[in-house]
Amino acid sequence: MGSNYRAACRGKSVADVIAKLAIVEEEADESMYGMELIVESGLMPESSVKDLKIETNEIVAMTVASIKTLRNKQ
């Protein structure tokens, strides 16, 4: 997520930034899925990933808000 966000900050156009932020959103969702699998498989307890899941949800929310703001400015 971090490297894709950094790339978005260096986007060449609004459309490029939106596309890169969409990748951030997708990767955050994939990370969430991985954490859910780890918990469901019994490899780690929910309490071990709780804070990471909260932070990932916050990243998704900020990314989606940024994409919406950029789309409204176009």
KELUM-183048 format. One record per residue: residue number from 1; x, y, z of N, C-alpha, C in turn; residue in one letter. Coordinates in Angstrom, 3 decimals, decimal comma. Layout:
KELUM-183048
+-----+----------+----------+----------+----------+----------+----------+----------+----------+----------+------+
| pos |      n_x |      n_y |      n_z |     ca_x |     ca_y |     ca_z |      c_x |      c_y |      c_z | code |
+-----+----------+----------+----------+----------+----------+----------+----------+----------+----------+------+
| NUM |        X |        Y |        Z |        X |        Y |        Z |        X |        Y |        Z |    A |
...
+-----+----------+----------+----------+----------+----------+----------+----------+----------+----------+------+
END
This chain:
KELUM-183048
+-----+----------+----------+----------+----------+----------+----------+----------+----------+----------+------+
| pos |      n_x |      n_y |      n_z |     ca_x |     ca_y |     ca_z |      c_x |      c_y |      c_z | code |
+-----+----------+----------+----------+----------+----------+----------+----------+----------+----------+------+
|   1 |    0,826 |   -1,186 |    0,000 |    0,000 |    0,000 |    0,000 |    0,869 |    1,247 |    0,000 |    M |
|   2 |    1,879 |    1,249 |    0,826 |    2,702 |    2,440 |    0,987 |    3,393 |    2,874 |   -0,290 |    G |
|   3 |    3,963 |    1,922 |   -1,002 |    4,673 |    2,294 |   -2,231 |    3,707 |    2,801 |   -3,296 |    S |
|   4 |    2,514 |    2,246 |   -3,340 |    1,524 |    2,712 |   -4,307 |    0,983 |    4,092 |   -3,924 |    N |
|   5 |    0,852 |    4,354 |   -2,644 |    0,426 |    5,691 |   -2,206 |    1,494 |    6,717 |   -2,582 |    Y |
|   6 |    2,749 |    6,345 |   -2,367 |    3,847 |    7,247 |   -2,731 |    3,821 |    7,550 |   -4,234 |    R |
|   7 |    3,558 |    6,519 |   -5,032 |    3,459 |    6,712 |   -6,475 |    2,293 |    7,639 |   -6,810 |    A |
|   8 |    1,187 |    7,512 |   -6,087 |    0,027 |    8,380 |   -6,322 |    0,381 |    9,838 |   -6,035 |    A |
|   9 |    1,203 |   10,052 |   -5,020 |    1,609 |   11,420 |   -4,678 |    2,444 |   12,048 |   -5,786 |    C |
|  10 |    3,010 |   11,229 |   -6,639 |    3,814 |   11,718 |   -7,741 |    3,093 |   11,548 |   -9,085 |    R |
|  11 |    1,784 |   11,426 |   -9,032 |    0,997 |   11,222 |  -10,243 |    1,158 |   12,347 |  -11,240 |    G |
|  12 |    1,067 |   11,983 |  -12,490 |    1,281 |   12,943 |  -13,578 |    0,025 |   13,749 |  -13,908 |    K |
|  13 |   -1,125 |   13,227 |  -13,529 |   -2,391 |   13,909 |  -13,795 |   -3,396 |   13,452 |  -12,741 |    S |
|  14 |   -4,534 |   14,106 |  -12,704 |   -5,580 |   13,704 |  -11,752 |   -6,019 |   12,272 |  -12,036 |    V |
|  15 |   -6,169 |   11,944 |  -13,313 |   -6,579 |   10,579 |  -13,677 |   -5,531 |    9,559 |  -13,223 |    A |
|  16 |   -4,266 |    9,900 |  -13,342 |   -3,180 |    9,012 |  -12,911 |   -3,214 |    8,824 |  -11,398 |    D |
|  17 |   -3,429 |    9,901 |  -10,665 |   -3,504 |    9,821 |   -9,201 |   -4,687 |    8,944 |   -8,789 |    V |
|  18 |   -5,826 |    9,136 |   -9,422 |   -7,008 |    8,330 |   -9,108 |   -6,728 |    6,852 |   -9,375 |    I |
|  19 |   -6,105 |    6,554 |  -10,491 |   -5,798 |    5,160 |  -10,827 |   -4,858 |    4,545 |   -9,798 |    A |
|  20 |   -3,864 |    5,304 |   -9,371 |   -2,917 |    4,785 |   -8,385 |   -3,570 |    4,630 |   -7,005 |    K |
|  21 |   -4,454 |    5,552 |   -6,656 |   -5,182 |    5,424 |   -5,393 |   -6,124 |    4,227 |   -5,410 |    L |
|  22 |   -6,669 |    3,909 |   -6,569 |   -7,519 |    2,718 |   -6,685 |   -6,706 |    1,461 |   -6,395 |    A |
|  23 |   -5,442 |    1,471 |   -6,788 |   -4,559 |    0,337 |   -6,478 |   -4,319 |    0,260 |   -4,979 |    I |
|  24 |   -4,143 |    1,401 |   -4,330 |   -3,980 |    1,433 |   -2,873 |   -5,202 |    0,814 |   -2,202 |    V |
|  25 |   -6,391 |    1,223 |   -2,658 |   -7,637 |    0,683 |   -2,105 |   -7,696 |   -0,833 |   -2,271 |    E |
|  26 |   -7,364 |   -1,304 |   -3,461 |   -7,394 |   -2,745 |   -3,737 |   -6,391 |   -3,505 |   -2,864 |    E |
|  27 |   -5,198 |   -2,968 |   -2,723 |   -4,178 |   -3,643 |   -1,924 |   -4,554 |   -3,661 |   -0,442 |    E |
|  28 |   -5,185 |   -2,604 |    0,025 |   -5,643 |   -2,575 |    1,414 |   -6,703 |   -3,644 |    1,632 |    A |
|  29 |   -7,611 |   -3,786 |    0,672 |   -8,639 |   -4,815 |    0,772 |   -8,008 |   -6,210 |    0,758 |    D |
|  30 |   -6,997 |   -6,408 |   -0,074 |   -6,301 |   -7,691 |   -0,113 |   -5,597 |   -7,968 |    1,217 |    E |
|  31 |   -5,038 |   -6,937 |    1,823 |   -4,386 |   -7,098 |    3,127 |   -5,402 |   -7,511 |    4,184 |    S |
|  32 |   -6,572 |   -6,888 |    4,124 |   -7,637 |   -7,238 |    5,068 |   -8,034 |   -8,702 |    4,900 |    M |
|  33 |   -8,164 |   -9,122 |    3,667 |   -8,504 |  -10,519 |    3,384 |   -7,449 |  -11,457 |    3,966 |    Y |
|  34 |   -6,194 |  -11,118 |    3,792 |   -5,117 |  -11,942 |    4,340 |   -5,196 |  -12,047 |    5,852 |    G |
|  35 |   -5,492 |  -10,929 |    6,511 |   -5,625 |  -10,964 |    7,971 |   -6,805 |  -11,828 |    8,392 |    M |
|  36 |   -7,912 |  -11,724 |    7,657 |   -9,078 |  -12,550 |    7,974 |   -8,748 |  -14,032 |    7,826 |    E |
|  37 |   -8,006 |  -14,393 |    6,792 |   -7,610 |  -15,789 |    6,598 |   -6,709 |  -16,283 |    7,725 |    L |
|  38 |   -5,796 |  -15,448 |    8,136 |   -4,882 |  -15,820 |    9,223 |   -5,662 |  -16,125 |   10,497 |    I |
|  39 |   -6,655 |  -15,293 |   10,798 |   -7,467 |  -15,505 |   11,997 |   -8,351 |  -16,738 |   11,836 |    V |
|  40 |   -9,028 |  -16,849 |   10,688 |   -9,949 |  -17,971 |   10,475 |   -9,235 |  -19,317 |   10,439 |    E |
|  41 |   -7,974 |  -19,314 |   10,008 |   -7,224 |  -20,569 |    9,965 |   -6,641 |  -20,943 |   11,314 |    S |
|  42 |   -6,744 |  -20,047 |   12,278 |   -6,246 |  -20,329 |   13,615 |   -4,764 |  -20,046 |   13,800 |    G |
|  43 |   -4,135 |  -19,410 |   12,814 |   -2,706 |  -19,112 |   12,939 |   -2,432 |  -18,014 |   13,961 |    L |
|  44 |   -3,373 |  -17,090 |   14,092 |   -3,250 |  -16,004 |   15,060 |   -4,629 |  -15,684 |   15,616 |    M |
|  45 |   -4,673 |  -15,244 |   16,858 |   -5,968 |  -14,830 |   17,399 |   -6,370 |  -13,461 |   16,854 |    P |
|  46 |   -7,668 |  -13,205 |   16,837 |   -8,196 |  -11,922 |   16,364 |   -7,530 |  -10,749 |   17,083 |    E |
|  47 |   -7,277 |  -10,915 |   18,363 |   -6,682 |   -9,822 |   19,144 |   -5,312 |   -9,404 |   18,616 |    S |
|  48 |   -4,620 |  -10,319 |   17,953 |   -3,286 |  -10,001 |   17,427 |   -3,329 |   -9,123 |   16,187 |    S |
|  49 |   -4,431 |   -9,156 |   15,459 |   -4,530 |   -8,370 |   14,224 |   -5,575 |   -7,264 |   14,319 |    V |
|  50 |   -6,215 |   -7,136 |   15,477 |   -7,293 |   -6,168 |   15,634 |   -6,851 |   -4,753 |   15,264 |    K |
|  51 |   -5,742 |   -4,287 |   15,810 |   -5,274 |   -2,927 |   15,528 |   -4,911 |   -2,750 |   14,052 |    D |
|  52 |   -4,299 |   -3,770 |   13,451 |   -3,955 |   -3,700 |   12,030 |   -5,203 |   -3,613 |   11,162 |    L |
|  53 |   -6,238 |   -4,358 |   11,538 |   -7,484 |   -4,315 |   10,780 |   -8,137 |   -2,939 |   10,884 |    K |
|  54 |   -8,095 |   -2,342 |   12,063 |   -8,650 |   -0,999 |   12,253 |   -7,889 |    0,002 |   11,382 |    I |
|  55 |   -6,568 |   -0,073 |   11,424 |   -5,750 |    0,844 |   10,636 |   -5,973 |    0,644 |    9,139 |    E |
|  56 |   -6,105 |   -0,595 |    8,726 |   -6,350 |   -0,869 |    7,305 |   -7,693 |   -0,314 |    6,871 |    T |
|  57 |   -8,714 |   -0,460 |    7,704 |  -10,023 |    0,121 |    7,390 |   -9,947 |    1,646 |    7,292 |    N |
|  58 |   -9,131 |    2,256 |    8,150 |   -8,952 |    3,706 |    8,091 |   -8,257 |    4,118 |    6,787 |    E |
|  59 |   -7,275 |    3,344 |    6,368 |   -6,584 |    3,626 |    5,111 |   -7,556 |    3,526 |    3,942 |    I |
|  60 |   -8,390 |    2,497 |    3,944 |   -9,392 |    2,344 |    2,886 |  -10,328 |    3,557 |    2,871 |    V |
|  61 |  -10,806 |    3,964 |    4,043 |  -11,733 |    5,087 |    4,122 |  -11,088 |    6,379 |    3,604 |    A |
|  62 |   -9,850 |    6,638 |    3,989 |   -9,168 |    7,846 |    3,514 |   -8,922 |    7,796 |    2,013 |    M |
|  63 |   -8,569 |    6,625 |    1,517 |   -8,295 |    6,476 |    0,090 |   -9,564 |    6,683 |   -0,723 |    T |
|  64 |  -10,650 |    6,086 |   -0,299 |  -11,931 |    6,247 |   -1,001 |  -12,365 |    7,707 |   -0,978 |    V |
|  65 |  -12,205 |    8,369 |    0,163 |  -12,569 |    9,782 |    0,263 |  -11,717 |   10,626 |   -0,691 |    A |
|  66 |  -10,447 |   10,319 |   -0,780 |   -9,563 |   11,055 |   -1,692 |   -9,962 |   10,848 |   -3,136 |    S |
|  67 |  -10,295 |    9,617 |   -3,499 |  -10,724 |    9,325 |   -4,869 |  -11,999 |   10,102 |   -5,194 |    I |
|  68 |  -12,962 |   10,107 |   -4,270 |  -14,220 |   10,838 |   -4,498 |  -13,965 |   12,330 |   -4,665 |    K |
|  69 |  -13,100 |   12,881 |   -3,832 |  -12,790 |   14,307 |   -3,922 |  -12,164 |   14,637 |   -5,273 |    T |
|  70 |  -11,218 |   13,820 |   -5,705 |  -10,556 |   14,052 |   -6,987 |  -11,538 |   13,917 |   -8,151 |    L |
|  71 |  -12,427 |   12,944 |   -8,087 |  -13,422 |   12,778 |   -9,162 |  -14,358 |   13,972 |   -9,238 |    R |
|  72 |  -14,710 |   14,525 |   -8,092 |  -15,607 |   15,687 |   -8,068 |  -14,942 |   16,925 |   -8,631 |    N |
|  73 |  -13,622 |   16,994 |   -8,577 |  -12,888 |   18,152 |   -9,087 |  -12,686 |   18,080 |  -10,595 |    K |
|  74 |  -12,897 |   16,919 |  -11,185 |  -12,680 |   16,778 |  -12,633 |  -13,769 |   17,409 |  -13,435 |    Q |
+-----+----------+----------+----------+----------+----------+----------+----------+----------+----------+------+
END
